Amino acid sequence: MPNNEEFWTDACQRAEQRCENQAKTISEMRYAGNELARVLDDVVNSELCQFDAISRAVCIATIAKWNRAKTGQL
């Protein structure tokens, strides 16, 4: 059975690894969200979206929601 110091060292190392994994996941999700926002912006400004007001509104609202989420303004 590990002593108290070993227990806390192991627990801290596991917690540190979880934090690193979470930071990586957050970074990957932020990158994907930014890419999606760029694509939606391209769609909004393309001929595909010029005649469909609902599609345009959905794209604009989604981009705005993503921008608020990035800054913690949910």
Helices and strands as residue ranges (DSSP letters): H 4-44, H 47-50, H 53-70
